[in-house]
Amino acid sequence: MIQDASAPLVAAARELGRSVDAMRFSPPVSHVYNPLDYAWNIHENYLRRYGAGKKRVIFVGMNPGPFGMVQTGVPFGEIEAVRDWLGLTGPVGRPAVENPKRPIEGFACPRSEVSGRRLWGLFRERFGSAEAFFAEHFVANYCPLAFFDGGRNLTPDKLPAAQALPLLAACDEHLRRIADALEPEWVIGVGAWAEGRAAAALAGRKLRFGRVLHPSPASPAANRGWSEAATRQLTELGVWQ
């Protein structure tokens, strides 16, 4: 029987999805989305197609964006990039309690996730094909949940400590399982918070850590030329030649 090399990632993601699904969060959190539940089929396909084998570099994001992974189940999952470059598409379900200000429209969502467009756009520009990029790289999110205060996006670093602790523990364990499966040389945080969480979760391992500027449109530095800045950071670290 042939062993599926992506199976450890799929099992780890299933376990994380179930674990965080049982967690409850108080105001100002009005809604919580778990794409590892309602968009599981797309996420599983992403892991199976691109998560097999060792990877030299893992990029770690913070958590799903409202028009990216929330809609597609793929980290930084800007719809055009997921559909046209990664070659992933399909029906996406809905969470049990939907936020009317941030509805789940799946691949029919008309909005673009700027962070994802920038991130996958750089990889497409540099590597050409998704297969060439994923030969040595992988992209994951540290936290699988998206939090909302009505129409406002809330990031995990804004949660009260008592509610954040069990979530961070589950996310740390999941990241350790990703590292066990992929055996990376580098772990690169997309933004300072993701880098810090990755370094804490993977402390004591023979890994090299770094970060790139977060591609969010809320960042003036990213808006001045994110692709060039990230390429420069990765080159200076020695991740890319």
C-alpha positions as CSV (number, residue, x, y, z in Angstrom):
1,M,0.0,0.0,0.0
2,I,1.4,3.4,-1.0
3,Q,1.6,5.9,1.8
4,D,0.0,9.3,1.1
5,A,2.8,11.8,2.0
6,S,0.2,14.5,2.7
7,A,-1.7,12.3,5.2
8,P,0.0,13.8,8.4
9,L,-1.0,17.3,7.3
10,V,-4.6,16.2,6.6
11,A,-4.9,14.5,10.0
12,A,-3.4,17.4,11.8
13,A,-5.7,19.9,10.1
14,R,-8.8,17.7,10.9
15,E,-7.8,17.5,14.6
16,L,-7.2,21.3,14.7
17,G,-10.5,22.0,13.1
18,R,-12.4,19.9,15.6
19,S,-10.5,21.3,18.5
20,V,-11.1,25.0,17.7
21,D,-14.7,24.3,16.7
22,A,-15.5,23.6,20.3
23,M,-14.0,26.9,21.6
24,R,-16.3,29.8,22.5
25,F,-15.4,33.5,22.4
26,S,-17.2,36.4,24.1
27,P,-17.8,40.0,22.9
28,P,-16.6,42.0,21.1
29,V,-16.4,38.8,19.0
30,S,-19.8,38.5,17.3
31,H,-19.1,35.7,14.8
32,V,-16.4,33.1,14.4
33,Y,-15.7,31.3,11.1
34,N,-13.9,28.0,10.9
35,P,-13.0,27.3,7.2
36,L,-11.5,23.9,8.3
37,D,-15.2,23.0,8.8
38,Y,-17.3,24.5,6.1
39,A,-14.6,24.8,3.4
40,W,-12.9,21.5,4.4
41,N,-13.0,19.9,0.9
42,I,-11.0,22.7,-0.7
43,H,-8.5,22.8,2.2
44,E,-8.0,19.1,2.1
45,N,-7.4,19.2,-1.6
46,Y,-4.8,22.0,-1.1
47,L,-3.0,19.8,1.5
48,R,-3.1,16.7,-0.7
49,R,-2.0,18.4,-3.8
50,Y,0.7,20.7,-2.4
51,G,1.6,19.4,1.1
52,A,3.3,16.1,0.3
53,G,7.0,15.7,1.0
54,K,9.7,17.8,2.6
55,K,9.7,21.5,2.2
56,R,12.7,23.8,2.7
57,V,10.6,26.8,3.6
58,I,7.2,27.2,5.4
59,F,5.5,30.6,5.2
60,V,3.2,31.1,8.2
61,G,0.3,33.6,8.2
62,M,-1.7,34.9,11.1
63,N,-5.3,33.7,10.4
64,P,-7.9,33.7,7.6
65,G,-8.9,37.0,5.9
66,P,-12.6,37.7,5.1
67,F,-12.2,37.5,1.3
68,G,-9.4,34.9,1.2
69,M,-9.3,31.7,3.3
70,V,-12.7,32.5,4.8
71,Q,-14.2,32.1,1.2
72,T,-11.9,29.4,-0.2
73,G,-10.4,27.4,2.6
74,V,-6.8,28.1,1.4
75,P,-4.3,30.3,3.3
76,F,-4.2,33.8,1.8
77,G,-6.8,32.3,-0.6
78,E,-7.5,35.1,-2.9
79,I,-10.1,33.6,-5.3
80,E,-8.3,34.2,-8.6
81,A,-5.0,32.9,-7.3
82,V,-6.6,29.8,-5.8
83,R,-8.8,29.0,-8.8
84,D,-6.4,29.9,-11.7
85,W,-2.9,29.4,-10.3
86,L,-3.4,26.7,-7.6
87,G,-6.1,25.0,-9.7
88,L,-8.5,24.5,-6.8
89,T,-12.2,25.1,-6.9
90,G,-15.5,23.6,-5.8
91,P,-18.5,24.2,-3.6
92,V,-18.0,25.8,-0.2
93,G,-20.5,25.3,2.6
94,R,-21.6,27.8,5.2
95,P,-21.0,28.1,9.0
96,A,-23.9,27.4,11.3
97,V,-24.1,31.1,12.3
98,E,-23.3,33.4,9.4
99,N,-22.3,37.0,9.8
100,P,-24.7,39.0,7.6
101,K,-22.0,41.6,7.1
102,R,-19.4,39.0,5.9
103,P,-21.4,36.4,4.1
104,I,-19.8,33.2,2.7
105,E,-20.0,33.3,-1.1
106,G,-17.2,30.9,-1.8
107,F,-15.7,31.2,-5.3
108,A,-18.5,33.6,-6.3
109,C,-17.3,36.2,-3.8
110,P,-16.7,39.4,-5.9
111,R,-14.2,40.9,-3.4
112,S,-10.4,40.4,-3.7
113,E,-8.2,39.6,-0.7
114,V,-5.3,42.0,-1.3
115,S,-2.9,40.2,1.0
116,G,-3.4,37.0,-0.9
117,R,-3.2,38.6,-4.3
118,R,0.2,40.1,-3.3
119,L,1.5,36.9,-1.7
120,W,0.6,34.4,-4.4
121,G,1.3,37.0,-7.1
122,L,4.9,37.2,-5.9
123,F,5.3,33.4,-5.9
124,R,3.7,33.2,-9.4
125,E,6.0,35.9,-10.7
126,R,9.1,34.3,-9.3
127,F,8.4,30.6,-9.8
128,G,6.0,30.5,-12.8
129,S,4.0,27.4,-11.8
130,A,2.5,26.4,-8.5
131,E,4.3,23.1,-8.8
132,A,7.7,24.8,-9.0
133,F,6.9,26.9,-5.9
134,F,5.6,24.0,-3.8
135,A,8.6,21.9,-4.7
136,E,10.4,23.6,-1.8
137,H,7.8,25.9,-0.2
138,F,4.5,25.6,1.7
139,V,2.1,28.2,3.0
140,A,0.1,27.7,6.2
141,N,-1.9,29.8,8.6
142,Y,-1.1,29.7,12.3
143,C,-4.7,30.1,13.4
144,P,-7.6,28.7,11.3
145,L,-10.3,30.9,12.8
146,A,-11.6,34.2,11.5
147,F,-13.1,36.6,14.2
148,F,-15.5,39.4,13.6
149,D,-17.0,42.3,15.5
150,G,-19.9,42.9,13.2
151,G,-18.3,43.9,9.9
152,R,-14.9,44.5,11.5
153,N,-12.2,41.9,11.3
154,L,-10.6,41.0,14.7
155,T,-7.2,39.4,14.7
156,P,-6.3,36.6,17.3
157,D,-3.8,38.9,19.0
158,K,-6.7,41.1,20.1
159,L,-8.5,38.3,22.0
160,P,-8.6,38.3,25.9
161,A,-5.8,36.2,27.3
162,A,-8.1,33.6,29.0
163,Q,-9.8,32.9,25.6
164,A,-6.6,33.1,23.6
165,L,-4.6,30.6,25.7
166,P,-6.4,27.3,24.6
167,L,-6.5,28.6,21.0
168,L,-2.8,29.3,20.9
169,A,-2.0,25.9,22.5
170,A,-4.0,24.1,19.8
171,C,-2.4,26.2,17.1
172,D,1.1,25.7,18.5
173,E,0.6,21.9,18.5
174,H,-0.7,22.0,14.9
175,L,2.3,24.0,13.7
176,R,4.6,21.5,15.4
177,R,2.9,18.7,13.5
178,I,3.4,20.6,10.2
179,A,7.1,21.0,11.0
180,D,7.3,17.3,11.9
181,A,5.8,16.3,8.5
182,L,7.6,18.8,6.3
183,E,11.0,19.0,8.1
184,P,11.7,22.6,7.0
185,E,15.0,24.5,7.2
186,W,13.3,27.9,7.3
187,V,10.0,29.1,9.0
188,I,9.0,32.5,7.7
189,G,6.4,34.5,9.5
190,V,4.2,36.7,7.3
191,G,4.3,39.6,9.7
192,A,5.9,40.0,13.1
193,W,3.1,38.3,15.1
194,A,3.1,35.1,13.0
195,E,6.9,35.0,13.3
196,G,6.8,35.3,17.0
197,R,4.1,32.6,17.4
198,A,6.1,30.3,15.1
199,A,9.3,30.8,17.0
200,A,7.6,30.2,20.4
201,A,5.8,27.0,19.1
202,L,8.9,25.6,17.5
203,A,11.5,26.7,20.1
204,G,14.3,24.2,20.6
205,R,14.3,22.8,17.1
206,K,17.1,23.2,14.6
207,L,15.2,25.7,12.5
208,R,15.9,29.2,11.1
209,F,13.3,31.8,11.6
210,G,12.6,35.1,9.7
211,R,9.8,37.2,8.5
212,V,8.5,39.2,5.6
213,L,6.5,42.4,5.8
214,H,2.8,41.6,6.0
215,P,1.1,42.3,2.6
216,S,-2.0,43.9,4.2
217,P,-3.3,47.1,2.5
218,A,-3.5,48.5,6.0
219,S,0.3,48.7,5.9
220,P,1.7,51.8,4.2
221,A,5.1,50.1,3.7
222,A,3.3,47.2,1.9
223,N,1.5,49.6,-0.3
224,R,4.8,51.2,-1.4
225,G,5.9,47.9,-3.0
226,W,5.3,44.7,-1.1
227,S,6.7,42.3,-3.6
228,E,10.0,44.1,-3.9
229,A,10.3,44.5,-0.1
230,A,9.5,40.8,0.6
231,T,11.9,39.7,-2.1
232,R,14.6,41.8,-0.6
233,Q,13.9,40.5,2.9
234,L,14.0,36.8,1.8
235,T,17.2,37.4,-0.2
236,E,19.0,39.1,2.7
237,L,18.0,36.2,5.0
238,G,19.4,33.8,2.5
239,V,16.1,32.0,1.9
240,W,16.2,33.0,-1.7
241,Q,19.2,33.6,-3.9
